[in-house]
Every structure is written in structure tokens, then in C-alpha cells.
């Protein structure tokens, strides 16, 4: 700070709410004399009467004031509706939003944070065009995110970068400490990340310390969760009627007299009429969710800090001990001493998750088909839970409540991250930065299946009781070095980045399995009768060189070029180097004088931009190119009985030693507009992404000596589509409002599979050249057979086909219904997705809504198929309208045990539209008037509703479900439905 001039002091507040603004930058124009406001908005600075003070703060319009004879200057900053002036974080740097040449979505973090979640990825649902998010209601469950489609048969999740650190598993980080989020969607913006950027990049910046008085913020919320909708399933009497009809039809069809199941026969002593379990009512309870966050911020220019302590807990809505609990603490620090800047990050997360355990079917699928004549509890069975019998109900039905209460399935995670960096400015604009980071996660999985009796097929005897333990850790270290230079010469402005990055990933896992435990025995590995185990370790190293050039002329023409070279140990030495590059440009037409002269006054900005680039993806595990051998195989020379024994070596698996990077080439072109003083902003974009040399397993020929498959580069995929965004903000009056919407389309096409383009069929999905990945592929129905004569005249289906069975369409006309008659029934990948944010403010009140949806896709409803099977499991009430000789006006086939006509084969009976629109979030808040209570800067109470309303024709629990099987997509086997959440919270800033 300059020692000349007189001392000027004052307070800086927000013109909207009159609250003090901490961290406002104040500069004496044309000098290096500067200061920032403290937490109370107060400042002081020395300046002369002729000096001009410039006040600037992110999100607010700059103000300039001439000192004159004033000694006290109070300023009220107005909000800046022009988000184009916003500074956004890009790969290894920052840039003004207006100067972006690549495809970067800047997420409105204030809107995103209204989604109550443990996972950063879930916050992005509906917030950015081209970004699709799928989640489930399982506490601590996986969230699936895709950016501009599917460009790999393996890893398709984007890269997350938190405060400059590349990270996996973003759910370990507190969502409350996020300050900004950017999504890099094309190669021209993500090429700087090379091999890690092919699936897009999500850059997250957390809150940093600000010089000034210590500030303390506290936020808490508590909510309840429940399942929004349920299946209509049969009760005891209806269930017994369906099963009895199925058994009678079986006897009539086959002549095999199996009789009626005793539990369903009123004339049998074993008849059950005193149990009528509604398994959905019994299992679905009210879950809870809570979050507490404490933030402490302060310091001086030499060292400022931000501490965040966060607690999150989510108990499940299924009657079981399953929950997710997480403790997170983070320290960010930064400072400046002359030309030297420095900073770092320390973080620790501990999480405990009680997992759900599946047995053949999903938890939710098993719950839906659980039979009503099975009780929840039975004190006569080991473990105290009910089950079925082969001699009574004949049903293999899992007591989901009992199974998940008897089982002990836990995961403990401890994660530590550390980062420290320093930057020195040698001369104006020339800076060198070095950065060292460390990220270690330790986990402990413990799965104990004790002796128990949950009925037929679910009995665990002591000799079969098992304990599985897995201990492991991953350690990732980075050593980054960057040299940057920025320079402005008249109308020419450029900045250059060059650097090199070293990365090392260490993985270790130790597993043990113990078998044989007595009832009540302590579940420790040493108590098992038999113990086996093993371990696995790997190391992956990467060396990268990067460079970037940004150039602009007269704020009209902008060019950016990126280059990155990656070398990795994942591939053989001759294939371990990948070169990735991009170039992009933009033209601000509105800054051209000859164009500005003819534009109407309500047009503020017009920009067109485009770019091309190539990225990579190393979607393989360690040592994937290196064959494994067994050097201790016995072999006898001269015959089995007379020869000489010797040891030999064989190849235990076959590897393609020439596997290499997957490659993605991306092209995009866009137009952006700012209208009405930039209150209205619009953009439209078209993109094409072509991914080649995709890695996946292809079957080996018999001549290879192996019946397995081999991982190789054998596929190509193309994704293309349009993206549109629109936003309008008006903060001019007491009633303030903002509306933003995004809409994206996607067309996915496979252009190559292996060397012969042979289709890949898995279940009801088929991947074929010329179509999208994993399109639904099934038989088509043509109604119900009414007479034996109709069956005799139709193509052959089964020798057991009878009136009341499904008639399937003979697609190829060969007179036989077989696998050749399956046809494509629609794509499983949504053709479009969208989100709409609405925000309203009036005086102290706030109201917001998020609507989100997707459509154009088909879903195979496997749960509905199981509920319509007409077997010994429970059924949908739809089946009550089944065909009989006196009820022929129906499309529901007769129930018959063993389904000899395969009525429940993969057919369009179970394929539904996946379109939906949801009121994902609704929040109302009230800012409490504080008067002169200076120790409290802000207090707000709010009520929040999540997943409140879904508009869809889908029969299942939730059309928004995890279906990322890649080659088996759109298959709903019973994902945990997203719950309806109602919560209240309090936010206080001291």
C-alpha cells in the first residue's frame, strides 16, 4: 500500500439487501495501491484528492469514485446481470466467460446447491445442457453422469478436478464448500487434460480464505424421505388364485399331476389364511437425511484460510440397518508476500456405509415379487425372520427385510488429500508455479453371512456361513510445474502456458474369505473353519507435457490452441505415448464497428465460436497388455505312467500386447447472444464426437486354445447433437426473478465392432453397427391365441403352446418363432434431456424451482416382467385379467407354471417409454430481518422439497434409474427409486 495521500475509509454494501460485502477489491486506479474489505464490509486506504478508487467484486458491477475532499466513501454495489464478465476456471488457469472459445458450461452453484445430496455429480442434474445424471435412492449409492453421450465401452464417467487436483469418487467431498463449477464438454476445452479428458471434465473450485475479520457460517438441515409410488401387487387371496390357476394350467398342458400347493389349497391342512404380508408397506419406512456444516473464514493478505467441517447422514427408507454417514473436514489456505503467492489444501473424510446385499435379483426387485403368504418375522426360524417352504408355498421368495438385517455388509472409507503450491512472478506477467498433491483412500469391506434360516433356498448352515474381508488402499501423487506468461501490447493480448506433470497411482488389495461359523460366533476371520486369501498390487505412472496459447485482438478475434503429450505404463513401450491437441476460435461480431452500427440497441453481444480437437482414454487396468503365465505346471515326458515328471510354464490368459489409447475427435460450432443489457442470454451449439479404437473384450477363436475373450481396440462410436441454453435475470425492482433453461439432443451411433462388425447381444439389448449402443432387441407380440386351430395355422412356437398363450410375430417368415425373429424396439439412450430453473425474490422471501426431464428412450421393465410371469412369485394386479375360455377379451396370457410357451421372454410386452419430467426441487426461504444485530450478518430459514412430482407413463417406481450397463442399457431390474424428500433448514452467518 502506498504511504502517500490521506486515509480514506468507508463501508461497502450490497445495493440489493444492504448487507456488508466482505472481500471487495479496492484499487487506486493506475497504481498498485490496493486493499480489500473485511467481513464487516469496512476498509481503509491511502489516496490523494485527485485519485480514483475502483471497487470490484465478483457478481457485482464495478464502481469508480473520485476522492476529491472526501475522507469517508461508502459504496453500494449493484449486482452484475452480465454473467459474461464472470471469471471461470478452465484447465490449469482462468478466463473471462466472454472470452471462452471452447464449450464450457458454467453451473449456477446457488441453484445446484439446492439439491440435497452427498454427491457432487447429483447436483448437476438438470443444470447444464448435454449433461445427463442418473441416481438412485440408496444411501451413499452410485451416481452415474455422462457428458455428450457414450464414447467408450468401458469407463464413460468424466474427470473431476477439485482445486486443481484430479480426483476419483467425488462423493467424498462436501457439497457445501463448493464455490464454482464448470463443465468442459468438448475437445477444444478439455484437450489440456489429454488422456483423462475424453469423457468431459468437471472443474470444481472450493471456498478460499479472504483477508479480513474472522467470519463464521453455520448451515443445517433435517429431512424425511419416502418412496413416492408403489407397485399394485396381489394380496394373499389374489396371489393364491393366480398360482392355483398356473398349476392347473400346467397340469392341463403337460398331463403331469403336481397338484395344488398345500399353502394355497383351502382343503389342505397346510393352507395359509392367517398371513397376508404387504411387503412394500412392511419394508418401506420413513428415512431421514441431515447435514450440518460449519465454515470459518479469515486471515490476512499474508495468510488467509477457510475451514469447513461437515457432517452428513442418510438413513435408508427400507426396513434394514442400511445407512450412509460421512464426516468431512477441509482446510484451504493461501497468501501473498511480494511477488510470491502460496497456498494449499488439507482434507480428511471418514465415511461408513451399511450396504444392501443382493441375492440373484436386486433388493427392490426381490421386494416387489415377495409373496404375501410369507411372514416378515418367524421366531421358530434361526435368525427370527420368515421364509417359505418347498412343501408348502413352493415359492423361492426372499425375505428382503430379514436378509438385509441378518447380513452384515459394511464399507469403511478414510480419505486424506493434501496439496501445496507456490507461484513466483519473475517479471510482469511471467510466473512459475509448482504444485505437489497427495490423495490416499483406505477402505475396509466386511461381509458376513451368518447361520440363518430364511426359508427354502435361503438356509445358511454353520458349515456354509462365510465372512469376506477386503482391505485396500489407493494412493495418487501429482507433481505439477507450470510456466505462464501474459502480455498485452496495444490491441494484442496473449497468454502462454507450458508445463510438465508427473503422476503415480499405487493400488493395493488384500482379501480373505473364511467359511464355517457357529451360530453366535464372533465374525472374525481367525474363527473360521477354512480360510483362504490373496493380495493384489499395481503401480501406474504417467508423464505429461502440456502447452496452451490464448490470443485475442481488439477483443474481437480470439484463438486458443492446446497440446498435451501423455506417456503411461498402462501400455507397452511402443504404444505408451499419446499426443492430444485442440484449436478453437471465436469472433465477437458485436465488437465490430460496422456490425455494431446496424445492430438494434437491445442487442449487446453476438459471438460465434468453433473448435476441433482430439482426446484419449486409457480405459484399461494395470498390466492389461502383459500376458500372465504359470511357471509351476507339472508335465510328464514319455507318457503318464512311464515318463519323467517335469515342471513347465503355460500362458494362463491371452492379451493383446498392441492395445493402445482410445481416441475421441470432437468438432463443435456455436453462437452466443446477449440482449436487453445482457439480462437475456442465449446460446446454441452443434457438436460431433467420433471415438475410435475403443477397447472392449471380443471372443477368441477356438484355434487360440482359449474359450475366453481378449481386450483389444475394436470399436468406433459417434455422438452428435444440439445444445441450447437461455437465461433471463431481472434484479431492477423489489420483485426480482431469474429464469434459465437448457435443452440438449443426442444421437448415438456405433460405426465399428471388432474386425467383422459382428453384433453383440446381451439379454434384451443388442449393439450393432449403424445403431445406438445397446438398443432394445426383442420379440413382438400379435395378441393371444384363442383356439387350437389358430395355433395350428400359425408359425411354430412350442409344442406346449395352448389357447391363452402369447402369439409372437414371425419377422422373417420362415414359419418358426426363434431368435431370428427378434427386432429392434427402440434406443435406450435418451434422445433429449433438459432442465428449467426458476428463481423469485420479493423483499425477504425467496422461492425457486427446478424442473428436469429426459425422453425419446425406451426402457425394458424387468420388474414388471417378473410381476407378470404367473409363477410362484407375487404378481401385479394386472395379471388378474388373465385369459380364460370365458375371458378372451384381454391381452394378458394365461398363467402356467414353467411358462412352456415362454410368454415372459424378452418382448415388447415389457418395453415402455422412458420419457419423464420431474419437479426435482422446490425451495422457499425467508431472510430474517436482523436490525442492528451486527454480530449476525445474515439469517435464513428454508423449506425444501425434492423429487416432488413426476409426470410419466412408466409403470415402474422411477423412470430415472441407474441403467449404465453400457452394452445392456435401459434395463430396469429394480434400481432403488429416488425418494421424495421434505426438509427444513437454517443458515446463519456471523
C-alpha positions, 0 to 999 in steps of 0.5 A: 500500500502506498504511504502517500495521500490521506486515509480514506475509509468507508463501508461497502454494501450490497445495493440489493439487501444492504448487507456488508460485502466482505472481500471487495477489491479496492484499487487506486486506479493506475497504481498498485495501491490496493486493499480489500474489505473485511467481513464487516464490509469496512476498509481503509486506504491511502489516496490523494484528492485527485485519485480514483478508487475502483471497487470490484467484486465478483457478481457485482458491477464495478464502481469508480469514485473520485476522492476529491475532499472526501475522507469517508466513501461508502459504496453500494454495489449493484449486482452484475446481470452480465454473467459474461464478465464472470471469471471461470476456471478452465484447465490449469488457469482462468478466463473471462466467460466472454472470452471462452472459445471452447464449450464450457458450461458454467453451473449456477452453484446457488441453484445446484446447491439446492439439491440435497445430496452427498454427491457432487455429480447429483447436483448437476442434474438438470443444470447444464445442457448435454449433461445427463445424471442418473441416481438412485435412492440408496444411501451413499449409492452410485451416481452415474453422469455422462457428458455428450453421450457414450464414447467408450465401452468401458469407463464413460464417467468424466474427470473431476478436478477439485482445486486443481487436483484430479480426483476419483469418487467425488462423493467424498467431498462436501457439497457445501464448500463448493464455490464454482463449477464448470463443465468442459464438454468438448475437445477444444476445452478439455484437450489440456487434460489429454488422456483423462479428458475424453469423457468431459471434465468437471472443474470444481473450485472450493471456498478460499480464505479472504483477508479480513475479520474472522467470519463464521457460517453455520448451515443445517438441515433435517429431512424425511424421505419416502418412496413416492409410488408403489407397485399394485401387487396381489394380496394373499387371496389374489396371489393364491388364485393366480398360482392355483390357476398356473398349476392347473394350467400346467397340469392341463398342458403337460398331463403331469399331476403336481397338484395344488400347493398345500399353502394355497389349497383351502382343503389342505391342512397346510393352507395359509389364511392367517398371513397376508404380508404387504411387503412394500408397506412392511419394508418401506419406512420413513428415512431421514437425511441431515447435514450440518456444516460449519465454515470459518473464514479469515486471515490476512493478505499474508495468510488467509484460510477457510475451514469447513467441517461437515457432517452428513447422514442418510438413513435408508427408507427400507426396513434394514440397518442400511445407512450412509454417514460421512464426516468431512473436514477441509482446510484451504489456505493461501497468501501473498508476500511480494511477488510470491503467492502460496497456498494449499489444501488439507482434507480428511473424510471418514465415511461408513456405509451399511450396504444392501446385499443382493441375492440373484435379483436386486433388493427392490426387485426381490421386494416387489415379487415377495409373496404375501403368504410369507411372514416378515418375522418367524421366531421358530426360524434361526435368525427370527425372520420368515421364509417359505417352504418347498412343501408348502408355498413352493415359492423361492421368495426372499425375505428382503427385510430379514436378509438385509438385517441378518447380513452384515455388509459394511464399507469403511472409507478414510480419505486424506488429500493434501496439496501445496503450491507456490507461484513466483512472478519473475517479471510482469506477467511471467510466473512459475508455479509448482504444485505437489498433491497427495490423495490416499483412500483406505477402505475396509469391506466386511461381509458376513453371512451368518447361520440363518434360516430364511426359508427354502433356498435361503438356509445358511448352515454353520458349515456354509456361513462365510465372512469376506474381508477386503482391505485396500488402499489407493494412493495418487501423487501429482507433481505439477510445474507450470510456466505462464506468461501474459502480455498485452501490447496495444490491441494484442493480448496473449497468454502462454502456458507450458508445463510438465506433470508427473503422476503415480497411482499405487493400488493395493488389495488384500482379501480373505474369505473364511467359511464355517461359523457357529451360530453366535460366533464372533465374525472374525476371520481367525474363527473360521473353519477354512480360510483362504486369501490373496493380495493384489498390487499395481503401480501406474505412472504417467508423464505429461507435457502440456502447452496452451496459447490464448490470443485475442485482438481488439477483443474481437478475434480470439484463438486458443490452441492446446497440446498435451503429450501423455506417456503411461505404463498402462501400455507397452513401450511402443504404444505408451505415448499419446499426443492430444491437441485442440484449436478453437476460435471465436469472433465477437461480431458485436465488437465490430464497428460496422456490425455494431452500427446496424445492430438494434440497441437491445442487442449487446453481444453476438459471438460465434465460436468453433473448435476441433480437437482430439482426446484419449482414454486409457480405459484399461487396468494395470498390466492389461497388455502383459500376458500372465503365465504359470511357471509351476505346471507339472508335465510328464515326458514319455507318457503318464505312467512311464515318463519323467515328471517335469515342471513347465510354464503355460500362458494362463490368459491371452492379451493383446500386447498392441492395445493402445489409447482410445481416441475421441475427435470432437468438432463443435460450432456455436453462437452466443447472444446477449440482449436487453443489457445482457439480462437475456442470454442465449446460446446454441451449439452443434457438436460431433464426437467420433471415438475410435479404437475403443477397447472392449473384450471380443471372443477368441477363436477356438484355434487360440486354445482359449474359450475366453475373450481378449481386450483389444481396440475394436470399436468406433462410436459417434455422438452428435447433437444440439445444445441450447441454453437461455437465461433471463435475470431481472434484479431492477425492482423489489420483485426480482426473478431469474429464469434459465433453461437448457435443452440438449439432443443426442444421437448415438451411433456405433460405426465399428465392432471388432474386425467383422462388425459382428453384433453383440447381444446381451439379454434384451439389448443388442449393439450393432453397427449403424445403431445406438449402443445397446438398443432394445432387441426383442420379440413382438407380440400379435395378441393371444391365441384363442383356439387350437386351430389358430395355433395350428395355422400359425408359425411354430412356437412350442409344442406346449403352446395352448389357447391363452398363450402369447402369439409372437410375430414371425419377422422373417417368415420362415414359419418358426418363432426363434431368435431370428425373429427378434427386432429392434424396439427402440434406443435406450439412450435418451434422445433429449434431456433438459432442465428449467430453473426458476428463481423469485425474490420479493423483499425477504422471501425467496422461492425457486424451482427446478424442473428436469426431464429426459425422453425419446428412450425406451426402457425394458421393465424387468420388474414388471416382467417378473410381476407378470410371469404367473409363477410362484412369485407375487404378481401385479394386479394386472395379471388378474385379467388373465385369459380364460375360455370365458375371458378372451377379451384381454391381452394378458396370457394365461398363467402356467407354471414353467411358462412352456410357451415362454410368454415372459421372454424378452418382448415388447410386452415389457418395453415402455417409454422412458420419457419423464419430467420431474419437479426435482426441487422446490425451495422457499426461504425467508431472510430474517430481518436482523436490525442492528444485530451486527454480530449476525450478518445474515439469517435464513430459514428454508423449506425444501422439497425434492423429487416432488412430482413426476409426470410419466407413463412408466409403470415402474417406481422411477423412470430415472434409474441407474441403467449404465450397463453400457452394452445392456442399457435401459434395463430396469431390474429394480434400481432403488427409486429416488425418494421424495424428500421434505426438509427444513433448514437454517443458515446463519452467518456471523 
